[in-house]
């Protein structure tokens, strides 16, 4: 399936229509790449936790997410099977409740990269420092760190790529 905006809208729309209305408080957030579709929805906060301590709220939200995961497992698997057949990508799920977010089933896709000695030394330092158990885990940690601190820059880059795709689509055939 093409990576253009209309294809992403089609996938997001399919999930919005296929996921039961009572699962999430709004349409699920659907993100994708060439390998995976990640569907994350916001679930209602537990009413019993209102006015509770911060620790109690966190525990209630985590419990609500776990309950959602168990209660919807069979239906999520059926929807994922349909989507995998239709979009030819694996489907992963997650839920957000308040400020708590949990991803249930996500792919860990191997990515080949070539690193120079100094770059490998960074990964090895993370391993020696106990931050990671392997170079693979250290590299994943580095990517997460960059994503967290460069969120605005990455968002601008994605917007620019979308604009390039639109210009290409409008160009001569």
Secondary structure by P-SEA (a helix, b strand, c coil): ccccaaaaaaaaaaaaaacccccccccccccccccbbbbbbbcccccccccccaaaaaaaaaaaaaaaaaaaaaaaaaaaaaaaaaccbbbbbccccccbbbbccccbbbbbbbbcaaaaaaaaaaaaacccccaaaaaaaaaaaaaaaaaaaaaaaaaaaaaaaaaaaaccc
